[in-house]
Amino acid sequence: MLRRLLLLALLAVPLAASAREPTYITAQELDLVSILPPPVVAGSAADREQLAVVLRAQRTASPERIEQARRDADESVDTMFAAVLGKALPASALPATTRLFARLEDTEDAVVAPTKTAFKRVRPYLSDPEIKALVRPSITGSYPSGHTTHITASSIVMGDIVPEKRDAIWERAHDYAWSRVIAGMHYPNDLDGGRLTGTAIAVALRNRPEFKADFDAAKRELRQYLGLAP
């Protein structure tokens, strides 16, 4: 029986991987390295200032704010936007919405990963022993911030779905991104890069037929779920 369970588990891995949907765009279609300003130079005065900001953010954050930073490591649509929209956003109740934002997250990963590799910016907690990793640490490049890229692109999309909440959505986006500084994962300069990257992704998606189809389905579903007019 144990051998059979192990075999089934191994077989499930490639099946799950193959079930993943393609990203909306690829790194070849959106070459961020060619359009982003470079990050702050390691060891420079500006770099030392960035490290000081991260250290100060950690030292002044309340226990409640640190706990929020830990929760904000999650990139689900519920974590990002439930508090703003005033209702939990469970994946089981919102399949079209979940699909849209999951594909958006996968797109962010695909586009940002080679960009991080190209810029090779070392994360704050690896640059200064006084800065602590307050969430599960990542060793990928620090610039641009993937979480900030994701929340920025997602906020543009969510703002189009629920324009009544656009101002609050952007307040949440700023707070969510700042959690990455408190967590010791990013410098403020990384967030700047992430906002540029997220905006570039959202703009690039607007005329993509597959994105528009997913967006329209999610908009109908989510507005009905929230009790808003179509």
C-alpha positions as MATLAB code, in Angstrom:
seq = 'MLRRLLLLALLAVPLAASAREPTYITAQELDLVSILPPPVVAGSAADREQLAVVLRAQRTASPERIEQARRDADESVDTMFAAVLGKALPASALPATTRLFARLEDTEDAVVAPTKTAFKRVRPYLSDPEIKALVRPSITGSYPSGHTTHITASSIVMGDIVPEKRDAIWERAHDYAWSRVIAGMHYPNDLDGGRLTGTAIAVALRNRPEFKADFDAAKRELRQYLGLAP';
ca = [
       0.000    0.000    0.000;
       2.787    2.434    0.915;
       4.576    1.702   -2.352;
       1.371    2.399   -4.286;
       0.818    5.716   -2.492;
       4.386    6.803   -3.226;
       3.960    5.904   -6.897;
       0.737    7.890   -7.126;
       2.414   10.878   -5.495;
       5.286   10.771   -7.977;
       2.905   10.505  -10.908;
       0.903   13.466   -9.660;
       3.865   15.848   -9.860;
       4.234   15.989  -13.657;
       0.444   15.946  -14.044;
       0.110   18.981  -11.779;
       2.934   20.756  -13.557;
       1.430   20.119  -16.969;
      -1.947   21.449  -15.742;
      -0.510   24.905  -15.141;
      -1.774   27.415  -17.632;
       0.607   29.430  -19.818;
       1.557   32.891  -18.665;
      -0.062   35.875  -20.342;
       3.324   37.172  -21.526;
       6.915   35.950  -21.368;
      10.244   37.538  -20.484;
      11.105   37.567  -24.175;
       8.010   39.630  -24.930;
       8.648   42.061  -22.066;
      12.389   42.558  -21.576;
      12.527   44.413  -18.275;
      16.312   44.578  -18.187;
      16.254   46.886  -21.192;
      13.702   49.293  -19.714;
      14.257   49.362  -15.943;
      16.700   51.779  -14.301;
      19.468   49.812  -12.583;
      19.286   49.256   -8.819;
      21.365   51.134   -6.286;
      25.036   50.148   -6.494;
      26.143   47.849   -3.658;
      28.528   49.557   -1.246;
      27.635   53.073   -2.364;
      26.375   55.834   -0.089;
      22.911   55.320   -1.546;
      23.151   51.618   -0.718;
      24.044   52.391    2.886;
      21.054   54.720    3.087;
      18.790   51.976    1.754;
      20.079   49.510    4.349;
      19.518   52.089    7.079;
      15.887   52.490    5.989;
      15.314   48.728    6.182;
      16.926   48.478    9.593;
      14.886   51.407   10.888;
      11.689   49.887    9.498;
      12.347   46.665   11.386;
      13.262   48.378   14.641;
      10.227   50.680   14.660;
       7.592   48.207   13.472;
       5.103   47.148   16.121;
       4.536   43.429   16.790;
       1.191   43.777   14.992;
       2.840   45.311   11.926;
       5.470   42.567   11.873;
       2.719   39.964   12.004;
       1.022   41.699    9.093;
       4.289   41.598    7.136;
       4.385   37.862    7.717;
       0.819   37.455    6.466;
       1.590   39.648    3.464;
       4.203   37.180    2.270;
       1.207   35.311    0.847;
       0.246   36.432   -2.664;
      -3.317   35.108   -2.845;
      -6.081   37.450   -3.974;
      -7.713   36.984   -0.559;
      -4.627   38.167    1.327;
      -4.055   41.073   -1.022;
      -7.591   42.448   -1.254;
     -10.148   40.867    1.116;
      -9.813   43.566    3.771;
     -10.187   46.318    1.168;
     -13.218   44.748   -0.511;
     -14.860   43.964    2.816;
     -15.386   40.259    2.205;
     -13.301   37.100    2.218;
     -12.287   35.953   -1.257;
     -12.075   32.141   -1.064;
     -10.785   30.392   -4.149;
     -13.578   27.809   -3.957;
     -16.250   30.505   -4.325;
     -14.433   32.518   -6.998;
     -12.883   30.195   -9.599;
     -12.735   32.766  -12.411;
     -11.269   35.453  -10.148;
      -8.756   33.030   -8.676;
      -7.756   31.895  -12.170;
      -7.173   35.448  -13.371;
      -4.952   36.455  -10.456;
      -3.107   33.123  -10.377;
      -2.180   33.552  -14.049;
      -1.164   37.117  -13.279;
       1.120   35.875  -10.500;
       2.635   33.244  -12.795;
       3.218   35.959  -15.399;
       4.991   38.100  -12.831;
       7.222   35.168  -11.881;
       8.099   34.438  -15.504;
       8.920   38.040  -16.368;
      10.675   39.064  -13.159;
      12.837   35.994  -12.484;
      15.359   36.588  -15.312;
      15.398   40.273  -14.440;
      16.440   39.519  -10.867;
      19.153   37.228  -12.182;
      20.454   39.924  -14.505;
      20.662   42.669  -11.874;
      22.045   40.416   -9.084;
      21.000   42.706   -6.246;
      21.642   40.994   -2.885;
      18.773   41.100   -0.423;
      19.008   43.269    2.716;
      19.091   40.418    5.238;
      22.073   38.949    3.348;
      23.848   42.306    3.161;
      23.700   43.374    6.811;
      23.720   40.952    9.783;
      21.628   43.399   11.817;
      18.747   42.997    9.389;
      16.672   39.896   10.063;
      14.635   37.751    7.702;
      11.218   37.948    9.353;
       9.535   35.733    6.742;
      10.679   32.644    4.905;
      13.899   33.889    3.305;
      14.460   34.006   -0.418;
      17.910   34.007   -1.999;
      16.852   35.174   -5.457;
      17.820   38.658   -6.556;
      16.292   41.558   -4.681;
      15.627   43.922   -7.599;
      12.913   44.387   -8.632;
      10.564   43.211   -5.886;
       8.378   40.392   -7.169;
       5.725   40.941   -4.499;
       5.557   44.627   -5.378;
       5.367   43.790   -9.060;
       2.495   41.413   -8.351;
       0.516   43.761   -6.087;
       0.986   46.639   -8.540;
      -0.235   44.695  -11.579;
      -2.993   43.138   -9.492;
      -4.087   46.514   -8.132;
      -4.389   47.947  -11.625;
      -6.509   44.954  -12.625;
      -8.575   44.950   -9.422;
      -9.096   48.691   -9.741;
     -10.572   48.087  -13.180;
     -12.875   45.392  -11.764;
     -13.950   47.407   -8.705;
     -13.299   51.079   -9.544;
     -15.441   52.086   -6.559;
     -12.566   50.889   -4.342;
      -9.624   52.057   -6.439;
      -8.206   54.524   -3.875;
      -8.358   51.949   -1.074;
      -6.847   49.311   -3.345;
      -3.829   51.530   -3.976;
      -3.440   52.280   -0.262;
      -3.385   48.546    0.346;
      -0.844   48.061   -2.455;
       1.541   50.536   -0.820;
       1.151   48.914    2.609;
       1.528   45.402    1.192;
       4.737   46.353   -0.625;
       6.148   48.017    2.503;
       5.731   44.701    4.324;
       8.628   43.421    2.221;
      10.916   46.098    3.640;
       9.837   45.333    7.205;
      10.397   41.640    6.518;
      14.023   42.318    5.520;
      13.446   41.010    2.001;
      13.695   44.256    0.035;
      15.085   47.775   -0.100;
      12.798   50.722   -0.898;
      14.542   50.926   -4.279;
      13.343   47.383   -5.013;
       9.768   48.532   -4.461;
      10.296   51.364   -6.947;
      11.447   48.821   -9.516;
       8.507   46.566   -8.719;
       5.994   49.362   -9.254;
       7.488   50.117  -12.655;
       7.527   46.431  -13.537;
       3.966   45.790  -12.370;
       2.713   48.762  -14.344;
       4.545   47.584  -17.465;
       2.991   44.115  -17.146;
      -0.526   45.491  -16.646;
      -0.210   47.773  -19.673;
       1.181   44.948  -21.807;
      -1.798   42.737  -20.934;
      -4.608   45.119  -21.796;
      -4.998   44.108  -25.439;
      -4.240   40.405  -25.007;
      -7.352   38.410  -26.007;
      -6.706   35.641  -23.467;
      -6.285   38.168  -20.662;
      -9.398   40.091  -21.684;
     -11.461   36.895  -21.679;
     -10.244   35.969  -18.184;
     -10.734   39.541  -16.974;
     -14.325   39.736  -18.218;
     -15.214   36.429  -16.545;
     -13.605   37.488  -13.255;
     -15.286   40.885  -13.352;
     -18.750   39.374  -13.759;
     -18.107   36.843  -11.016;
     -16.514   39.140   -8.460;
     -18.950   42.037   -8.830;
     -21.875   39.660   -8.387;
     -20.170   38.102   -5.346;
     -19.644   41.537   -3.802;
     -23.212   42.603   -4.536;
     -22.184   45.324   -6.964;
     -23.945   46.364  -10.147;
     -22.659   44.614  -13.305;
];
